[in-house]
Structure formats: C-alpha cells, structure tokens
Amino acid sequence: MSNQFTNTASSTMAQLINRSEKELTESFAAIDAIAMTNQEKVLRSFAKNRLTEEFFAERTGYGIDDTGREAIDRIFADAFGCEPARCACRWSLAPMPLPVLSLVT
C-alpha cells in the first residue's frame, strides 16, 4: 500500500513540476535574455581592455602600478557604465567566509 502511495505522490509531484515549468517559461526566457546581454557587455569589456592572463600575476603585492588591477577597474566601469573605481574582492568575517565585492572610490 505504501508503494502505491509513493507512486501516486511522485506522479502528482511530477505533474506539478511540469505545470510550473510551463507557466514560468516566459520568465525563464526573459532572465536568459538579460544574462546573455550582460555576458556580452562583460566580454566586450574584456576585449576592449585587452584582458590577458598576465594581468593576474602578482606584481608587488601592494597593488602599486598593478596593470591587472587597473584593467579590472576599467572592465567593471565599462560593464556597469560608470567611472572607474577600485574593485576588490574581500572575504567577509562571517562564520562561513563569503567573497564580497567592494567598490572603493
């Protein structure tokens, strides 16, 4: 009897999931379009600023005359349509460290 209940519940759940996915198809498509537009902005900015792997090599450790940091600042500015600002990835001091992007002007 429990097997029959499990099969019925699984079937009902599958129907609910399928119906929900169909109702959300347009919303998912809109989100995908926004993601594609944003990805194109970032990739264009990478190309415009000629981002290469050499920009990720540490120079002095202090960020002084760091061409990679300067390129990343320009990339963020291009992608977000704003003035260049100092962008840094920092780790929060929460029990589970999470990377946090901070913009320092």
SEPA-322253 format. One line per field, with one value per residue: residue number from 1; chain; x, y, z of N, C-alpha, C, CB in turn; residue in three letters. Coordinates in Angstrom, 1 decimal, m for minus. Glycine has a CB too. Layout:
N
num (NUM, ...)
cadena (A, ...)
nxx (X, ...)
nyy (Y, ...)
nzz (Z, ...)
caxx (X, ...)
cayy (Y, ...)
cazz (Z, ...)
cxx (X, ...)
cyy (Y, ...)
czz (Z, ...)
cbxx (X, ...)
cbyy (Y, ...)
cbzz (Z, ...)
residuo (ALA, ...)
***
This chain:
105
num (1, 2, 3, 4, 5, 6, 7, 8, 9, 10, 11, 12, 13, 14, 15, 16, 17, 18, 19, 20, 21, 22, 23, 24, 25, 26, 27, 28, 29, 30, 31, 32, 33, 34, 35, 36, 37, 38, 39, 40, 41, 42, 43, 44, 45, 46, 47, 48, 49, 50, 51, 52, 53, 54, 55, 56, 57, 58, 59, 60, 61, 62, 63, 64, 65, 66, 67, 68, 69, 70, 71, 72, 73, 74, 75, 76, 77, 78, 79, 80, 81, 82, 83, 84, 85, 86, 87, 88, 89, 90, 91, 92, 93, 94, 95, 96, 97, 98, 99, 100, 101, 102, 103, 104, 105)
cadena (A, A, A, A, A, A, A, A, A, A, A, A, A, A, A, A, A, A, A, A, A, A, A, A, A, A, A, A, A, A, A, A, A, A, A, A, A, A, A, A, A, A, A, A, A, A, A, A, A, A, A, A, A, A, A, A, A, A, A, A, A, A, A, A, A, A, A, A, A, A, A, A, A, A, A, A, A, A, A, A, A, A, A, A, A, A, A, A, A, A, A, A, A, A, A, A, A, A, A, A, A, A, A, A, A)
nxx (0.8, 2.0, 3.7, 2.1, 1.0, 3.4, 4.0, 1.8, 2.1, 4.6, 3.9, 2.0, 3.6, 5.4, 3.7, 3.0, 5.4, 6.0, 3.9, 4.4, 6.9, 6.1, 4.4, 6.3, 8.0, 8.2, 9.2, 11.6, 12.9, 13.1, 14.9, 17.1, 17.7, 18.4, 20.7, 22.3, 22.7, 24.1, 26.4, 27.5, 28.2, 30.2, 32.1, 32.7, 33.9, 36.1, 37.6, 37.9, 39.6, 41.7, 42.2, 44.3, 46.0, 48.4, 47.7, 46.8, 48.9, 50.8, 52.3, 53.8, 52.4, 51.2, 49.6, 50.5, 51.1, 49.9, 49.0, 47.1, 45.2, 44.3, 43.3, 41.1, 39.6, 38.8, 37.4, 35.2, 34.1, 33.3, 31.5, 29.5, 28.8, 29.9, 32.1, 35.6, 36.5, 38.0, 38.1, 37.7, 38.0, 36.9, 37.0, 34.4, 33.9, 32.3, 30.9, 30.9, 33.0, 32.4, 32.9, 33.0, 32.3, 33.7, 33.5, 35.7, 36.2)
nyy (m1.2, 1.3, 1.6, 2.1, 4.6, 6.1, 6.1, 7.4, 9.9, 10.7, 10.9, 13.0, 15.0, 15.3, 16.1, 18.6, 19.9, 19.9, 21.5, 23.9, 24.6, 25.1, 27.3, 29.2, 29.5, 31.8, 33.7, 32.5, 32.7, 35.5, 36.1, 34.6, 36.1, 38.6, 37.8, 37.0, 39.4, 40.8, 39.2, 39.6, 42.3, 42.2, 40.5, 42.1, 44.2, 42.9, 42.4, 45.0, 46.1, 44.5, 42.2, 39.8, 36.8, 37.6, 39.8, 38.8, 38.0, 38.5, 41.5, 43.5, 43.0, 45.0, 46.3, 48.5, 50.4, 48.3, 46.7, 44.8, 45.2, 47.8, 47.3, 45.6, 47.4, 49.2, 47.4, 46.8, 49.3, 49.8, 47.6, 48.2, 50.7, 53.1, 55.4, 54.6, 52.6, 51.6, 48.2, 45.4, 42.1, 40.9, 39.0, 38.1, 38.4, 36.5, 33.5, 31.5, 32.2, 34.4, 35.6, 39.0, 41.7, 44.8, 48.2, 50.7, 54.1)
nzz (0.0, 0.8, m1.3, m3.5, m2.7, m2.7, m5.5, m6.5, m5.2, m6.3, m9.0, m8.9, m8.0, m10.1, m12.1, m11.1, m11.1, m13.9, m14.8, m13.5, m14.6, m17.2, m16.9, m16.2, m18.3, m20.0, m18.2, m17.5, m20.0, m20.3, m18.3, m19.2, m21.5, m20.4, m19.0, m21.1, m22.5, m20.5, m20.3, m22.8, m22.6, m20.6, m21.9, m24.1, m22.8, m21.7, m24.1, m25.1, m23.2, m23.4, m21.8, m20.3, m19.3, m18.0, m16.5, m14.1, m12.6, m9.7, m8.8, m6.9, m4.6, m3.3, m4.9, m6.3, m9.2, m10.7, m13.4, m14.0, m12.0, m12.6, m15.2, m14.5, m13.0, m15.1, m16.7, m15.0, m14.9, m17.6, m18.0, m16.1, m16.9, m15.7, m13.9, m13.6, m10.7, m7.7, m7.5, m5.4, m4.3, m1.3, 1.7, 3.8, 7.4, 8.4, 9.9, 7.9, 5.4, 2.8, m0.5, m1.1, m3.1, m3.2, m3.9, m4.0, m3.8)
caxx (0.0, 2.8, 4.3, 1.1, 1.0, 4.6, 3.9, 0.8, 2.7, 5.6, 3.2, 1.4, 4.7, 5.9, 2.7, 3.1, 6.7, 5.9, 2.9, 5.1, 7.9, 5.4, 4.0, 7.4, 8.8, 8.5, 10.1, 13.0, 13.4, 13.5, 16.1, 18.2, 18.0, 19.2, 22.0, 23.1, 23.1, 25.2, 27.6, 28.1, 28.8, 31.5, 33.1, 33.2, 34.8, 37.4, 38.3, 38.3, 40.7, 42.7, 42.5, 45.1, 46.4, 49.4, 47.1, 46.5, 50.2, 51.1, 53.5, 54.5, 51.6, 50.6, 48.7, 51.0, 51.4, 49.4, 48.3, 45.9, 44.1, 43.8, 42.4, 39.9, 38.8, 38.3, 36.4, 34.0, 33.5, 32.7, 30.4, 28.4, 28.6, 30.2, 33.5, 36.5, 36.6, 38.9, 37.3, 38.4, 37.3, 37.3, 36.3, 33.7, 34.3, 31.1, 31.3, 31.2, 33.5, 31.8, 33.5, 32.2, 32.9, 33.6, 33.9, 36.4, 36.5)
cayy (0.0, 2.4, 1.7, 2.8, 6.0, 6.7, 6.2, 8.5, 11.2, 11.0, 11.3, 14.3, 16.0, 15.4, 17.0, 20.0, 20.5, 20.2, 22.6, 25.1, 25.0, 25.7, 28.6, 30.1, 29.5, 33.2, 34.4, 32.0, 33.2, 36.9, 36.0, 34.2, 37.2, 39.6, 37.2, 37.0, 40.8, 41.2, 38.5, 40.2, 43.5, 41.9, 40.0, 43.2, 45.0, 42.2, 42.6, 46.4, 46.4, 43.5, 41.4, 38.6, 36.1, 38.3, 40.7, 38.1, 37.7, 39.5, 42.3, 43.8, 42.6, 46.2, 46.9, 49.8, 50.2, 47.0, 46.9, 44.0, 45.8, 48.9, 46.7, 45.1, 48.6, 49.7, 46.4, 47.0, 50.6, 49.6, 46.7, 48.8, 52.1, 54.1, 55.8, 53.5, 52.7, 50.5, 47.0, 44.4, 41.0, 40.7, 37.9, 38.6, 37.7, 35.7, 32.1, 30.9, 33.3, 34.6, 36.7, 40.2, 42.7, 46.2, 49.3, 51.7, 55.2)
cazz (0.0, 0.8, m2.6, m4.3, m2.2, m3.2, m6.9, m6.7, m4.8, m7.3, m10.2, m8.6, m7.9, m11.5, m12.8, m10.5, m11.6, m15.3, m15.0, m13.0, m15.6, m18.4, m16.5, m16.0, m19.5, m20.4, m17.2, m17.7, m21.3, m20.1, m17.4, m20.1, m22.4, m19.6, m18.7, m22.4, m22.7, m19.5, m20.6, m23.9, m22.1, m19.9, m22.8, m24.9, m22.0, m21.6, m25.3, m25.2, m22.3, m23.7, m20.6, m20.6, m18.1, m17.4, m15.6, m12.9, m11.9, m8.7, m9.0, m5.7, m3.5, m2.7, m6.0, m6.8, m10.6, m11.0, m14.6, m13.9, m11.2, m13.4, m16.2, m13.9, m12.7, m16.4, m17.1, m14.2, m15.3, m18.9, m17.9, m15.4, m17.4, m14.7, m13.8, m13.0, m9.3, m7.2, m7.2, m4.7, m3.7, 0.1, 2.4, 5.0, 8.6, 8.9, 10.2, 6.6, 4.6, 1.5, m1.2, m1.2, m4.0, m2.7, m4.8, m3.2, m4.7)
cxx (0.9, 3.5, 3.4, 1.0, 2.2, 4.5, 2.9, 1.4, 3.8, 5.0, 2.6, 2.5, 5.3, 5.0, 2.8, 4.3, 6.6, 5.0, 3.6, 6.1, 7.3, 5.0, 5.1, 8.3, 9.2, 9.4, 11.5, 13.6, 13.9, 14.8, 17.3, 18.6, 18.8, 20.6, 22.9, 23.6, 24.2, 26.5, 28.3, 28.8, 30.2, 32.5, 33.6, 34.2, 36.1, 38.2, 38.8, 39.5, 41.8, 43.2, 43.2, 45.5, 47.6, 48.9, 46.8, 47.8, 50.4, 52.3, 54.2, 53.7, 50.9, 49.6, 49.2, 51.5, 51.0, 48.5, 47.0, 44.8, 43.5, 42.9, 41.1, 39.0, 38.1, 37.2, 35.1, 33.3, 32.7, 31.4, 29.2, 28.1, 28.8, 31.7, 34.4, 36.6, 37.5, 37.9, 38.2, 37.5, 37.8, 36.5, 35.7, 34.2, 33.2, 31.6, 31.6, 31.7, 32.9, 32.6, 32.6, 33.0, 32.7, 34.2, 34.5, 36.7, 37.6)
cyy (1.3, 2.7, 2.4, 4.3, 6.7, 7.0, 7.4, 9.8, 11.6, 11.5, 12.7, 15.3, 16.3, 16.3, 18.4, 20.6, 20.8, 21.4, 24.0, 25.6, 25.6, 27.1, 29.6, 30.2, 30.9, 33.9, 33.9, 32.5, 34.7, 36.9, 35.6, 35.3, 38.3, 39.0, 37.2, 38.4, 41.2, 40.4, 39.1, 41.5, 43.2, 41.4, 41.1, 44.1, 44.3, 42.5, 44.0, 46.7, 45.4, 42.7, 40.1, 38.0, 36.8, 39.3, 40.1, 37.7, 38.9, 40.2, 42.6, 43.3, 43.8, 46.8, 48.2, 49.5, 48.8, 47.1, 46.0, 44.6, 47.0, 48.4, 46.3, 46.3, 49.1, 48.7, 46.6, 48.3, 50.5, 48.7, 47.4, 50.2, 53.2, 54.5, 54.6, 53.7, 51.5, 49.3, 46.0, 43.3, 40.8, 39.6, 38.5, 37.8, 36.9, 34.3, 31.3, 32.0, 33.3, 35.8, 37.8, 41.2, 44.1, 47.1, 50.4, 52.9, 56.0)
czz (0.0, m0.6, m3.6, m4.0, m2.8, m4.7, m7.2, m6.3, m5.8, m8.6, m10.1, m8.6, m9.3, m12.3, m12.4, m11.1, m13.1, m15.5, m14.6, m14.0, m16.8, m18.1, m16.5, m17.2, m20.0, m19.5, m17.3, m19.0, m21.1, m19.3, m18.3, m21.0, m21.6, m19.3, m20.0, m22.7, m21.8, m19.8, m21.8, m23.5, m21.5, m20.9, m23.7, m24.1, m21.8, m22.9, m25.4, m24.4, m22.4, m22.5, m21.0, m19.2, m17.3, m16.4, m14.2, m12.1, m10.9, m9.0, m7.7, m4.4, m2.9, m3.7, m6.5, m8.3, m11.1, m12.2, m14.6, m13.1, m11.9, m14.5, m15.7, m13.5, m14.0, m16.9, m16.4, m14.7, m16.6, m18.8, m17.2, m15.9, m16.4, m14.8, m13.2, m11.5, m8.9, m6.8, m6.5, m4.2, m2.3, 0.7, 3.6, 6.2, 9.2, 9.2, 9.0, 5.7, 3.2, 0.8, m1.3, m2.1, m3.4, m3.7, m3.9, m4.2, m4.1)
cbxx (m0.9, 3.9, 4.7, m0.3, 1.0, 5.8, 3.4, m0.5, 3.3, 6.5, 2.1, 0.6, 5.8, 6.1, 1.3, 3.1, 7.9, 5.3, 1.7, 5.7, 8.7, 4.2, 3.2, 8.3, 8.1, 7.1, 9.5, 12.9, 12.3, 12.3, 15.9, 17.7, 16.7, 18.5, 21.9, 22.3, 21.9, 24.7, 27.2, 27.0, 27.9, 31.2, 32.5, 32.0, 34.2, 37.1, 37.4, 37.1, 40.2, 43.9, 41.2, 46.3, 46.9, 50.3, 45.8, 45.7, 51.4, 51.2, 53.1, 54.7, 52.5, 51.6, 47.3, 52.2, 52.9, 48.7, 49.1, 46.3, 44.7, 45.0, 43.1, 40.2, 39.7, 39.4, 36.9, 34.3, 34.6, 33.7, 30.8, 28.8, 27.1, 29.9, 33.7, 37.9, 35.2, 39.7, 36.7, 39.2, 37.4, 37.1, 37.3, 32.1, 34.8, 30.0, 30.2, 30.0, 35.0, 30.3, 34.1, 32.0, 32.3, 34.3, 32.8, 37.6, 35.2)
cbyy (0.0, 2.3, 0.4, 2.1, 6.1, 5.8, 4.9, 8.2, 11.0, 9.8, 10.3, 14.2, 15.4, 14.1, 16.4, 19.9, 19.5, 19.0, 22.4, 24.9, 23.7, 24.8, 28.6, 29.6, 28.8, 34.0, 34.1, 30.5, 33.2, 37.6, 35.1, 33.0, 37.9, 39.9, 35.7, 36.5, 41.7, 40.8, 37.0, 40.6, 44.2, 40.8, 38.9, 44.1, 45.2, 40.7, 42.2, 47.3, 46.4, 44.2, 41.0, 38.8, 34.7, 39.0, 41.3, 36.9, 37.6, 38.8, 43.7, 45.4, 42.0, 47.2, 47.2, 50.2, 50.5, 46.3, 46.5, 42.6, 46.3, 49.7, 45.6, 44.3, 49.7, 49.8, 45.0, 47.0, 51.7, 48.9, 45.5, 48.9, 52.1, 53.6, 57.1, 53.5, 52.6, 50.9, 46.4, 45.1, 39.7, 42.0, 36.8, 38.4, 38.8, 35.6, 31.4, 30.1, 33.2, 35.0, 36.2, 40.9, 42.6, 46.3, 49.8, 51.2, 56.1)
cbzz (1.2, 1.9, m3.2, m4.1, m0.7, m2.9, m7.6, m5.9, m3.4, m7.6, m10.6, m7.3, m7.0, m12.2, m12.6, m9.0, m11.4, m16.0, m14.1, m11.7, m16.0, m18.8, m15.2, m14.8, m20.6, m20.6, m15.8, m17.8, m22.4, m19.3, m16.2, m20.9, m23.0, m18.3, m18.3, m23.5, m22.5, m18.1, m20.9, m25.0, m21.1, m18.9, m23.7, m25.4, m20.6, m21.5, m26.5, m24.8, m20.8, m24.3, m19.8, m21.5, m18.4, m18.4, m16.1, m13.1, m12.9, m7.3, m9.7, m5.6, m2.5, m2.3, m5.4, m5.9, m10.9, m9.8, m15.8, m13.2, m9.8, m14.0, m16.9, m12.7, m12.1, m17.4, m17.0, m12.7, m15.4, m19.9, m17.1, m14.0, m17.9, m13.3, m13.0, m13.6, m8.6, m6.0, m8.5, m3.6, m4.6, 0.9, 2.8, 4.8, 9.6, 7.8, 11.0, 6.0, 4.5, 1.6, m2.6, 0.2, m5.4, m1.3, m5.7, m2.5, m4.9)
residuo (MET, SER, ASN, GLN, PHE, THR, ASN, THR, ALA, SER, SER, THR, MET, ALA, GLN, LEU, ILE, ASN, ARG, SER, GLU, LYS, GLU, LEU, THR, GLU, SER, PHE, ALA, ALA, ILE, ASP, ALA, ILE, ALA, MET, THR, ASN, GLN, GLU, LYS, VAL, LEU, ARG, SER, PHE, ALA, LYS, ASN, ARG, LEU, THR, GLU, GLU, PHE, PHE, ALA, GLU, ARG, THR, GLY, TYR, GLY, ILE, ASP, ASP, THR, GLY, ARG, GLU, ALA, ILE, ASP, ARG, ILE, PHE, ALA, ASP, ALA, PHE, GLY, CYS, GLU, PRO, ALA, ARG, CYS, ALA, CYS, ARG, TRP, SER, LEU, ALA, PRO, MET, PRO, LEU, PRO, VAL, LEU, SER, LEU, VAL, THR)
***
